[in-house]
Amino acid sequence: MTPLIALKKLRREFQSGDDTITVLKDIDLVIEAGEMIAIVGASGSGKSTLMNIVGCLDRPTSGSYEIAGRETSQLSPDELAELRREHFGFIFQRYHLLPELTAVRNVEVPAIYAGVAGHERQGRAAALLGRLGMADRLGHRPGQLSGGQQQRVSIARALINGADIILADEPTGALDRHSGEEVLAILERLNAEGKTVFIVTHDMSIAARARRIVEISDGEIVSDRPGRTARLAAATPRPIGEAPRSWQAIADRFKEAFVMAVLAMQAHRLRTFLTMLGIVIGIASVVCVVALGEGSRQQVLSNIRNLGTNTLEIFPGKDFGDVRSAKVKTLVVADAVALARQPYVAGVTPTVSLTSTLRYGAIEASAMINGVGAQYFDVKGTKLADGRFFGADGVREMAQEAVIDENTRKTLFGGLSASPVGEIILIGTVPCRVIGVTQKQQSGFGASQNLSVYLPYSTVQARFLGNLSLRSITLRVNDDTATDVAEQAATSLLEHRHGARDFFVLNTDDIRQTITQTTETMTLLIAAIAVISLLVGGIGVMNIMLVSVVERTNEIGVRMAVGARRSDILQQFMIEAILVCLVGGCLGIAAALAFGIGFTAFGSHFSLVYSTTSIVSAVVCSTLIGVVFGFLPARNAARLDPVVALARE
């Protein structure tokens, strides 16, 4: 019959500087199922190292270790974890309970990794603790339990998955005499039930209670003799192999990792907050910069539209200074009407002009008389200070209605306390009624001091000029069309209508393009600074997670000892890193929105324009930071050697 445990020529060596220390020297040992064996020896004799190898916490340097005929050197880390999870139960001298969990939750941990359903493992854990006299301590944390009670929780944890082999390392070393006797009685009872019990101790009185005593000295077995009785307990060990997996088991393991990540964050609130702070600042900066950039862009474009810089000015002749331009009479109102029908046109107005004398009472002044269409004021972004603009009816009826600018109002009506709207002024010899006053408008080259009066172009053509030709056509391009595209289309249309190119187009979009490019450059610059802060925050997350791995090395070792896979450890630390970044990202978005509210509340002349895309991108970005910068610490945690991790206090 194949023995349960068979060690052949097993050696374990450790490097110490340039020297090699041999802790176990060609150990040969066979253990049958149902034995209660004690390994005794002085401190440093190698007995704990032997137990660690038997429990698959450590690997031998050479030699063979077979469990139920299965060679452990050929097993992967996850297969070794399966052995620890399904077939071994560890009882440690220092208990190694997880301080954040209650007694019943500590007992449940191996069952979670084994895929046991929630209600079943809870009932099993409570029953085991009740059997060990801990029924009234299920909800207590380790810090609220005595040493003996903590060891009972450790024993229940070792039994939760029905382990065939119980490995006890100095199980009474940290207990008083009474508690130690209780623990030994429990171990004897477990052996009587068919469990294989493997005790490591330096106390011969404890070893004498075993059915077999193996003495080890300087890494060699010097004695292998029966204890008080050589009788084997009836034992039927379970077949060794991977337990079936299910989606529910995977979900439970994820839940366990998530809960532990949250508990770890709660246990170190200040550290977690400081870790989040870099992410909060970075995400808030990115969202605010994007919102500021978009708000600035829209405000700049609005201001530019008010200056009329997204317009095309069409003049007769070949270019400015063309001496024959005055003789070109082909630019007419019908051209403006044809252009107004085009999809890229937001507004169009014919314009004619002349210089004339204004008279109001005894006051005379020279002014520019502009004959314009009803859409002129919208095309140029002109605002009213008083009264109204003339409309299409006024143009059609050649109304003698005048809209004056602020300079004209001051010159003619400076001494008038009432509104000038409704007053009659003479333009040359033509009486006109003032119907509106425009606000002072900034042009692209500074404020003009000229006096300007606006009349329907039909009125100027009929009553002042006596011809139907136009000085120019002003065309406003809609926001969805590039002005250079609109310029090409308008040129093509007029060439077709005129049969020649007897006009030229002045594209005033250069100002808008220059300012817009400058705005975008500044936004990109600030965004780059914000992204750098995000990267710094990510590096901060990685640093803190690396520190967390070091601080929680013992916890990692405990989880591996009770059967956690490398993927379980990796998952737990990845979840923690992602949670830190995700919560930090959400707080960063909230901070950015709060900044926008405060920005508006302080009376800024423009508002931040938040983008759903930038907010979603910020959340995704913070999550990716957690994944990218959390992976290295999580991988380091998952690759820790269980025995080394357990030794770290």
C-alpha positions in Angstrom: 0.0 0.0 0.0 1.3 3.4 -0.9 2.2 5.4 2.2 0.6 8.8 2.8 3.9 10.7 3.0 7.3 9.4 1.8 10.6 11.4 2.1 13.7 10.0 0.4 17.2 11.5 0.6 15.6 14.9 1.2 17.9 17.9 1.6 17.3 21.6 2.3 20.0 24.1 1.9 20.0 27.9 2.3 22.5 30.5 1.0 24.0 32.7 3.6 26.3 35.1 1.8 29.0 33.0 0.1 28.2 30.0 2.4 25.7 27.3 2.0 23.9 26.1 5.2 22.4 22.6 5.1 19.4 22.4 7.4 18.2 19.0 6.4 20.6 16.2 5.4 19.3 13.2 3.4 16.1 12.7 5.4 14.3 9.4 4.9 10.9 9.2 6.5 7.6 7.4 5.8 4.3 8.4 7.5 1.2 6.2 7.2 -2.3 7.6 7.2 -3.8 7.9 10.7 -0.5 8.2 12.5 0.2 10.8 15.3 3.8 11.6 14.9 5.9 14.0 16.9 9.1 15.6 15.5 11.4 16.6 18.4 14.7 18.4 18.6 16.5 21.4 19.9 16.0 24.8 18.3 17.8 25.0 14.9 17.7 21.3 14.5 15.6 21.5 11.3 12.3 20.2 12.6 10.2 23.3 11.5 11.9 23.2 8.1 10.9 19.6 7.8 7.3 20.5 8.7 7.2 23.3 6.2 8.3 20.9 3.4 5.8 18.3 4.5 3.1 20.9 4.4 4.1 22.2 1.0 5.0 25.6 2.3 8.6 25.1 1.3 10.4 23.0 -1.4 13.4 20.7 -0.8 16.7 21.5 -2.5 17.1 17.9 -3.6 15.6 14.5 -2.9 12.0 13.2 -3.2 8.8 14.1 -1.4 5.7 12.1 -2.4 2.3 12.5 -0.9 0.0 9.5 -1.7 2.4 8.6 -4.4 2.3 12.1 -6.0 5.8 13.7 -6.4 5.5 17.3 -5.1 8.5 18.6 -7.1 6.4 18.2 -10.3 3.5 20.2 -9.0 2.8 23.9 -9.9 2.3 26.6 -7.2 -1.5 26.4 -7.7 -1.4 22.5 -7.4 0.6 22.9 -4.1 -2.0 25.5 -3.0 -4.7 22.9 -3.7 -2.9 20.4 -1.5 -2.6 22.9 1.4 -6.3 23.8 0.9 -7.8 20.4 0.6 -5.6 18.0 2.5 -3.5 20.0 5.1 -4.6 21.9 8.1 -2.0 24.1 9.8 -2.0 25.0 13.5 0.7 27.6 14.2 2.4 28.5 17.5 1.5 32.2 16.9 -2.0 31.3 15.6 -1.6 33.6 12.5 -5.2 34.8 12.6 -6.3 37.7 10.4 -6.9 40.6 12.8 -9.6 42.3 10.7 -11.8 39.2 10.7 -14.1 37.7 13.3 -13.5 34.2 14.6 -16.0 32.6 12.3 -14.7 34.6 9.3 -11.2 33.4 10.1 -12.3 29.8 10.1 -14.2 30.3 6.8 -11.2 31.5 4.8 -9.9 28.1 3.6 -13.4 27.1 2.6 -13.8 30.2 0.5 -10.7 29.3 -1.4 -12.0 25.7 -1.7 -15.2 27.0 -3.3 -17.6 25.9 -0.5 -21.0 27.6 -0.8 -21.6 30.5 1.6 -24.3 29.0 3.8 -22.5 25.7 4.0 -19.2 27.1 5.1 -20.8 29.4 7.6 -22.7 26.6 9.2 -19.6 24.4 9.1 -17.4 27.1 10.8 -19.9 27.8 13.5 -20.3 24.1 14.2 -16.5 23.6 14.5 -16.1 26.5 16.8 -19.1 25.2 18.9 -17.4 21.8 19.1 -14.3 23.5 20.4 -16.2 25.5 23.0 -16.2 28.8 21.1 -19.9 29.1 20.4 -20.2 32.3 22.3 -17.2 33.9 20.6 -18.1 33.6 16.9 -18.3 37.4 16.4 -15.1 38.3 18.3 -12.0 39.4 16.6 -8.6 37.9 17.5 -7.7 40.8 19.7 -10.7 40.1 21.8 -9.8 36.5 22.4 -7.3 34.8 24.8 -4.3 32.8 23.6 -6.1 29.5 24.1 -9.2 30.8 22.3 -7.2 32.0 19.4 -5.5 28.6 19.1 -9.0 26.9 19.1 -9.9 29.2 16.2 -6.7 28.2 14.4 -7.6 24.5 14.9 -11.1 25.1 13.6 -9.6 26.8 10.6 -7.4 23.8 10.0 -10.4 21.5 10.0 -12.9 23.5 8.0 -12.0 21.7 4.7 -11.9 18.3 6.3 -8.1 18.1 6.2 -6.6 14.6 6.3 -3.3 15.8 7.8 -3.0 18.2 10.7 0.4 20.0 11.0 0.9 21.6 14.4 4.1 23.7 15.0 4.7 24.1 18.7 0.9 24.2 19.2 1.2 24.8 23.0 4.3 27.0 22.9 2.4 30.3 23.5 -0.3 28.8 25.9 -0.5 28.3 29.6 -0.5 24.8 31.0 -4.3 24.4 31.1 -4.9 25.7 27.6 -2.0 23.6 26.3 -3.6 20.5 27.8 -6.9 21.3 26.1 -5.2 21.8 22.7 -3.3 18.4 23.0 -6.6 16.7 24.0 -8.2 18.1 20.8 -5.3 16.8 18.7 -5.5 13.4 20.3 -9.3 13.3 19.6 -8.7 14.3 16.0 -6.2 11.5 15.6 -8.7 9.1 17.1 -11.1 10.2 14.4 -8.6 9.1 11.7 -6.7 12.3 11.1 -2.9 12.1 10.6 -1.4 14.5 13.1 2.1 15.9 12.7 3.4 17.7 15.7 6.6 19.7 15.9 7.8 20.4 19.4 11.0 20.6 21.6 9.0 19.4 24.7 9.5 15.7 25.3 6.4 15.5 27.5 4.3 16.6 24.6 6.1 14.3 22.2 5.4 11.4 24.5 1.7 11.7 23.9 2.2 10.9 20.2 2.1 7.4 18.8 5.5 7.8 17.2 8.5 10.1 18.1 11.1 11.1 15.5 14.1 12.9 16.9 16.1 15.2 14.7 19.5 16.8 15.4 21.6 19.0 13.1 19.3 18.2 10.2 19.5 14.4 10.6 17.1 11.9 12.0 18.8 10.3 15.1 15.9 8.4 16.4 12.5 7.0 15.2 10.6 5.1 18.0 7.1 4.4 19.1 5.3 6.7 21.5 3.0 5.5 24.3 1.1 3.3 21.8 1.9 2.3 18.3 -1.8 1.7 17.3 -2.9 3.5 14.1 -6.2 5.1 14.0 -8.6 4.0 11.2 -7.9 6.4 8.4 -9.3 6.7 4.9 -7.6 9.7 3.3 -9.4 11.3 0.4 -8.0 11.1 -3.2 -5.7 13.9 -3.9 -6.7 16.0 -6.8 -8.0 19.4 -7.8 -11.6 20.2 -6.5 -14.1 21.0 -9.2 -14.5 24.8 -9.9 -17.7 26.7 -10.3 -18.8 30.2 -11.1 -20.1 30.5 -7.6 -16.7 29.6 -6.2 -15.0 32.1 -8.4 -17.5 34.8 -7.3 -17.0 33.9 -3.6 -13.2 34.2 -4.0 -13.7 37.6 -5.7 -16.0 38.7 -2.9 -13.5 37.6 -0.3 -10.7 39.6 -2.1 -13.0 42.6 -2.3 -14.0 42.5 1.4 -10.4 42.1 2.4 -9.3 45.0 0.2 -12.0 47.2 1.8 -11.0 46.2 5.3 -7.4 46.9 4.5 -8.3 50.4 3.3 -10.4 51.0 6.4 -7.7 49.8 8.7 -5.3 52.4 7.2 -7.6 55.3 6.5 -5.0 58.0 6.6 -2.6 56.1 4.4 -5.4 55.3 1.9 -6.5 58.9 1.8 -3.0 60.2 1.2 -2.6 57.6 -1.6 -5.9 58.7 -3.1 -4.9 62.4 -2.9 -2.5 62.2 -5.8 -5.2 60.6 -7.9 -7.8 63.1 -6.7 -5.6 66.0 -7.7 -4.7 64.5 -11.0 -8.3 63.6 -12.1 -9.7 66.9 -10.8 -7.0 68.8 -12.7 -7.7 66.9 -15.9 -11.4 67.4 -15.7 -11.1 71.1 -14.7 -8.5 71.8 -17.4 -10.7 70.2 -20.1 -13.8 72.1 -18.8 -11.8 75.4 -18.6 -10.4 74.8 -22.0 -13.8 74.2 -23.5 -15.3 77.1 -21.7 -12.5 79.4 -22.8 -12.8 78.1 -26.4 -16.5 78.8 -26.5 -16.1 82.2 -24.9 -13.3 83.1 -27.3 -15.4 81.9 -30.3 -18.4 83.9 -29.0 -16.3 87.0 -28.6 -14.9 86.4 -32.1 -18.3 86.0 -33.6 -19.2 89.3 -32.0 -16.3 90.8 -33.8 -17.6 89.4 -37.1 -14.4 87.5 -37.7 -16.1 84.4 -39.1 -17.2 86.4 -42.1 -16.4 86.7 -45.7 -16.3 90.2 -47.3 -16.8 90.2 -51.0 -15.7 93.3 -52.9 -15.7 94.3 -56.6 -12.4 94.4 -58.5 -9.3 92.2 -58.3 -7.9 93.3 -55.0 -7.6 96.3 -52.7 -6.2 99.3 -54.6 -7.7 98.2 -58.0 -8.4 101.5 -59.7 -11.1 99.9 -61.8 -13.1 98.6 -58.9 -15.4 101.6 -58.9 -16.4 100.9 -62.5 -17.3 97.3 -61.7 -21.1 97.3 -61.2 -21.8 93.5 -61.4 -21.9 93.0 -57.6 -25.7 93.3 -56.9 -28.4 92.5 -54.4 -29.3 89.4 -56.4 -25.8 88.0 -55.6 -26.6 88.4 -51.9 -29.9 86.7 -52.3 -28.3 83.7 -54.1 -25.6 83.4 -51.4 -28.3 83.5 -48.7 -29.7 80.2 -50.0 -26.5 78.3 -49.5 -26.3 75.8 -46.6 -23.0 77.1 -45.3 -24.3 80.7 -44.9 -25.6 81.8 -41.4 -26.4 85.3 -42.6 -25.7 87.7 -45.5 -26.1 91.4 -46.0 -25.5 93.7 -49.0 -23.6 96.9 -48.0 -23.2 100.3 -49.6 -21.7 103.4 -48.1 -20.9 107.0 -48.4 -19.8 109.9 -46.3 -22.3 112.6 -45.5 -23.1 115.4 -43.0 -25.4 114.8 -40.1 -27.5 117.6 -38.6 -29.5 117.8 -35.4 -30.5 121.2 -34.4 -27.4 123.4 -34.5 -25.0 120.4 -34.3 -23.3 119.2 -37.5 -21.0 116.3 -37.9 -19.5 114.2 -40.7 -20.4 110.5 -40.5 -20.1 107.2 -42.4 -23.5 106.3 -43.8 -23.8 102.5 -44.1 -26.6 101.0 -46.2 -27.1 97.5 -44.9 -29.5 94.6 -44.9 -31.8 93.5 -42.1 -29.3 90.7 -41.2 -26.3 93.0 -40.9 -26.5 93.4 -37.2 -26.7 89.7 -36.6 -23.8 89.0 -39.1 -21.6 91.5 -37.3 -22.7 90.6 -33.8 -23.9 94.1 -33.1 -25.9 94.6 -29.8 -28.6 97.2 -29.1 -28.2 99.7 -26.3 -31.5 101.3 -26.9 -34.5 101.1 -29.4 -34.6 98.5 -32.1 -33.1 97.5 -35.5 -34.9 97.8 -38.7 -36.1 94.7 -40.3 -36.9 93.2 -43.8 -40.0 95.4 -44.1 -37.9 98.5 -43.6 -35.5 97.4 -46.4 -38.4 96.5 -48.7 -40.1 99.9 -48.1 -36.9 101.9 -48.3 -37.7 103.3 -44.9 -36.0 106.4 -43.6 -35.0 104.7 -40.4 -31.6 105.2 -38.9 -29.6 103.2 -36.3 -26.8 105.2 -34.9 -23.7 104.1 -33.0 -22.6 105.3 -29.5 -20.2 107.9 -31.0 -23.0 109.5 -33.0 -25.3 109.6 -30.0 -22.7 111.4 -27.9 -21.9 113.8 -30.7 -25.5 114.8 -31.7 -27.4 114.1 -28.5 -24.8 114.4 -25.7 -26.7 117.2 -24.0 -30.0 115.3 -24.3 -31.0 113.6 -21.1 -33.8 111.5 -22.7 -33.3 108.7 -25.2 -32.6 109.8 -28.8 -34.9 107.1 -30.2 -37.7 108.9 -32.1 -35.7 112.0 -32.9 -35.4 113.3 -36.4 -31.9 113.9 -37.9 -30.9 115.2 -41.3 -28.5 113.1 -43.3 -27.5 115.4 -46.1 -30.9 116.8 -47.0 -32.8 113.6 -46.2 -34.7 113.5 -42.8 -34.4 110.2 -41.0 -35.9 109.0 -37.7 -33.6 107.4 -35.1 -35.0 104.0 -34.2 -32.0 102.5 -32.3 -28.6 103.0 -30.7 -26.0 100.3 -30.8 -23.7 99.3 -28.0 -20.0 100.3 -28.3 -18.4 97.4 -30.2 -14.8 96.3 -30.2 -13.4 95.7 -33.7 -10.5 93.5 -34.5 -8.2 96.5 -34.5 -9.4 98.4 -31.5 -12.4 100.7 -30.9 -13.3 103.1 -33.8 -13.9 106.8 -33.1 -15.7 107.3 -36.4 -19.4 108.2 -36.4 -21.5 105.5 -38.1 -25.2 105.6 -39.1 -27.0 102.5 -40.5 -29.8 102.7 -43.0 -31.5 100.1 -45.1 -29.3 99.6 -48.2 -32.4 100.2 -50.4 -32.8 103.6 -48.9 -29.2 104.6 -49.5 -29.3 103.3 -53.1 -32.5 105.2 -53.9 -32.1 108.4 -52.0 -28.4 108.9 -51.8 -26.5 107.0 -54.5 -29.0 106.6 -57.3 -27.6 103.2 -58.5 -28.1 99.5 -57.6 -24.5 98.3 -57.4 -23.0 97.3 -54.1 -19.8 98.3 -52.3 -19.6 94.8 -50.8 -21.5 91.7 -49.6 -20.8 90.5 -46.1 -21.4 86.8 -45.5 -21.4 85.1 -42.1 -20.3 81.4 -42.2 -22.1 79.0 -40.0 -20.2 77.3 -37.2 -20.2 73.9 -38.8 -18.4 75.0 -41.9 -14.7 75.9 -42.3 -14.4 79.5 -43.7 -11.9 78.4 -46.4 -14.4 75.8 -47.7 -17.2 78.5 -47.6 -14.9 80.9 -49.4 -14.3 78.4 -52.2 -18.0 77.7 -52.6 -18.9 81.4 -52.6 -16.2 82.1 -55.2 -17.4 79.3 -57.4 -21.0 80.5 -57.2 -20.3 84.1 -58.0 -17.9 83.2 -60.9 -20.7 81.2 -62.4 -23.2 84.1 -62.0 -20.8 86.8 -63.3 -19.1 84.7 -66.0 -15.8 86.1 -64.8 -13.9 86.7 -61.6 -14.5 90.5 -61.2 -14.5 90.4 -57.4 -12.2 89.3 -54.5 -12.9 87.8 -51.1 -11.5 88.9 -47.8 -11.5 86.0 -45.4 -11.4 87.4 -41.8 -11.1 84.0 -40.1 -7.3 84.3 -39.6 -7.9 86.1 -36.3 -10.2 83.3 -35.0 -7.8 80.6 -36.1 -4.8 82.3 -34.4 -6.7 82.8 -31.1 -8.2 79.3 -31.2 -4.9 77.7 -31.8 -3.4 79.7 -29.0 -6.2 78.6 -26.7 -5.8 74.9 -27.7 -2.0 75.1 -27.1 -2.5 76.5 -23.6 -5.2 73.9 -22.9 -2.8 71.2 -24.1 0.0 72.6 -22.0 -2.0 72.7 -18.8 -3.5 69.2 -19.6 0.0 67.8 -19.9 0.8 69.2 -16.5 -2.4 67.6 -15.1 -1.4 64.2 -16.7 2.0 64.5 -15.1 0.2 64.9 -11.8 -1.8 61.8 -12.6 1.4 59.8 -13.3 2.9 61.1 -10.0 -0.3 59.9 -8.3 0.0 56.5 -10.0 3.6 56.2 -8.8 2.4 57.1 -5.3 -0.2 54.3 -5.5 2.5 51.9 -6.5 4.8 52.9 -3.7 2.1 52.7 -1.1 1.0 49.3 -2.4 4.5 48.1 -2.2 4.7 49.2 1.4 1.3 47.5 2.0 2.7 44.3 0.6 5.7 44.5 3.0 3.4 45.3 5.9 1.0 42.5 5.1 3.5 39.8 4.2 2.5 37.7 7.1 -1.2 37.9 6.1 -0.2 36.8 2.6 1.7 33.8 4.1 -1.3 32.8 6.1 -3.6 33.0 3.1 -1.2 30.9 1.1 -0.9 28.4 4.0 -4.7 27.8 4.1 -4.8 27.3 0.3 -5.0 30.7 -1.5 -3.8 30.5 -5.1 -1.4 33.0 -6.5 -4.2 34.4 -8.5 -6.2 34.9 -5.3 -3.4 37.0 -3.8 -2.9 38.9 -7.1 -6.7 39.6 -7.3 -6.9 40.9 -3.7 -4.1 43.5 -4.1 -5.2 44.4 -7.6 -8.7 45.1 -6.3 -7.3 47.2 -3.5 -5.2 49.3 -6.0 -8.1 49.7 -8.4 -10.5 50.7 -5.5 -8.0 53.3 -4.3 -7.8 54.8 -7.8 -11.5 54.4 -8.6 -12.6 56.1 -5.4 -9.9 58.7 -5.9 -11.1 59.3 -9.4 -14.7 59.8 -8.3 -13.6 62.2 -5.6 -11.5 64.0 -8.2 -14.6 64.4 -10.4 -16.6 65.6 -7.5 -13.8 68.1 -6.6 -13.8 69.3 -10.3 -17.6 69.8 -10.3 -17.4 71.7 -7.0 -14.6 73.9 -8.4 -16.9 74.7 -11.3 -19.7 75.7 -9.0 -17.4 77.9 -7.0 -15.9 79.3 -10.1 -19.3 80.4 -11.4 -20.4 81.6 -7.9 -17.5 84.1 -7.8 -18.9 85.8 -10.9 -16.6 84.7 -13.6 -17.6 86.0 -17.0 -17.6 82.5 -18.4 -18.5 79.0 -17.1 -16.6 75.8 -17.1 -18.1 73.4 -19.8 -17.8 69.9 -18.6 -17.6 67.1 -21.1 -19.2 63.7 -20.4 -16.4 62.1 -22.4 -13.8 63.7 -20.2 -15.5 62.6 -17.0 -15.9 59.0 -18.3 -12.4 59.1 -19.5 -11.2 60.3 -16.1 -13.0 57.3 -14.4 -11.4 54.9 -17.0 -8.0 56.5 -16.6 -8.1 56.2 -12.8 -9.1 52.5 -13.1 -6.2 51.9 -15.6 -3.8 53.6 -13.2 -4.9 51.2 -10.5 -4.4 48.3 -12.9 -1.0 49.5 -14.3 0.6 50.8 -11.1 -1.0 48.1 -8.9 0.1 45.2 -10.9 3.7 45.1 -9.8 3.0 45.2 -6.1 0.2 42.7 -6.6 2.5 40.4 -8.6 5.2 40.7 -5.9 2.7 39.7 -3.3 1.5 36.7 -5.3 5.0 35.4 -6.0 6.0 35.4 -2.3 7.3 32.1 -0.9 4.7 31.0 1.7 7.2 29.9 4.3 9.2 33.2 4.0 6.0 35.2 4.2 4.8 33.4 7.3 8.2 34.0 9.0 7.8 37.8 8.6 6.2 39.5 11.6 
